[in-house]
Every structure is written in C-alpha cells, then in structure tokens.
Amino acid sequence: MLYVNGDLVVNGTKASPISIQSLETGVPWGGLIFGKHRSGGTITYTVIKDAFVQVNSGLITMRHCIIDNGVWVADGSR
C-alpha cells in the first residue's frame, strides 16, 4: 500500500501514461490511501491497477485516469 499524508504528484502523458500496480500482474495490493492532509495532489494520465483508492480528507485532482479492477472510496469508508 502507498499511504500519502501530504501531496502526491503523478504526471503521465497521453503518449506515455503511468501505471501504478503490484509487481505481480493481476495480484491485488493495498492501494493508495490519502490521509488527513489539507491537500493531496494531482494524478494525471495514470492507470491504477488491482487496488483501491481511498481519500480520507483533502482534495485529489485526477485527470485522464483509470482505476482498473479496483474501487474508488471518497469518504474514507471501505
């Protein structure tokens, strides 16, 4: 799992998107958890695979992103 208690900036491009996933293809992992921080950052042109994204507070800006085989949790509940 990647626990973020600050800002996370991930800047992929349309021609070269970023992939965040387990080292083993298709194996679920802990996901991205954004802690209680006023802001949270920006994620652009990124594919998050086999995980959930949980936002406990703050503002996460996601543009041109895909959560593949995962779950978006906006309020901190599972």
Steps between C-alpha positions, in 0.01 A plus 500: 500500500605858445386725785518870408490755779598796285494572130544238229568625147493243219532653153461251219419611147254376238789349304670360811254425783621384839394165646480444876459131578636199684830358381303180424248557219140448610583470870301740722700732723417749776438796271534873552378647826496876542516594868365801683688776323356824371603433141590177328645576162438433135498177302493530120498233224542214745362146520462360852462121477362237740461736796276750670549873537379639832480871583452581867506878454656760278474552128634256243484616140495212252498567127495237225540216751371144515449285807520153343353213705484717811280730704486875564408582862441872546386521862751282682267202535569170327 
